Amino acid sequence: MAFKIIASQCTQCGACEFECPSGAIKFKGESYVVEPQKCTECEGAFETQQCASVCPVPKTCIPA
């Protein structure tokens, strides 16, 4: 399973893109998206998902 970003809540700050250890987050169109085939949910790298932990808007980066 991968994470996803709720586009309507995203402020486009970009914090998640730089924190993602697998490079799964990219800016596409008008918002950031998680590429599910690249998302590892930070397994093996961190105890918590970095996109969710750095996002300034709660529950914007969530499990898909």
N, C-alpha and C positions, 0 to 999 in steps of 0.2 A: 504494500500500500504506500501511497505517496501523500504528501501534503498539497493543499491548494490554497490560493489566495482569493479571498472574497473581494472582487474588483470594486464593488460599490462602497466598500469600507476602506480601501487602500488609499493612503494619502500620497503615494508615489514618492516617498522619502528616499527609497533605495537602500535602506539599512539591511534588509534581508538579502539582497543580491550579494553584498560584500561579505556577509557572515556565512553564507551557504558553503560548506566544505566540499560539496560535490559539484558546484557550479550549475545547479539545476534551476536557478531563478534568473529570468531574463525579462527585460522590458520589451513588451510587444504591443503594438497599437497604442492604447492609452493607459495601460496598467502593467503591473508585473505579473508574471505567470510562472508556475512551477512546471518544469518539464518532467512528467511522471516517470519516464524511463530513466532519468538521471537521479531522481530523488531517492536517497537512502534513509530518510528520516533521521539522519545523523547517527545511525547505528554504528557502533565501533569507534566513533569519533568523539561524541558528546553524550551526556546522560539525558539532555533535553534537546528538543528541536530548536536550532538556532534561529530560524526564521520567526518562529512564534515568540521566542524569548526577547528578541530585539525590536519587534514591531511595536510602535507606540500606540496602536489601536488594538485593544483586547479582542481576541477571537476573530482576527482577520486571516491569520495563517493557521489553517486547521487540517485535520486528517481528511483525505478525500473519501 
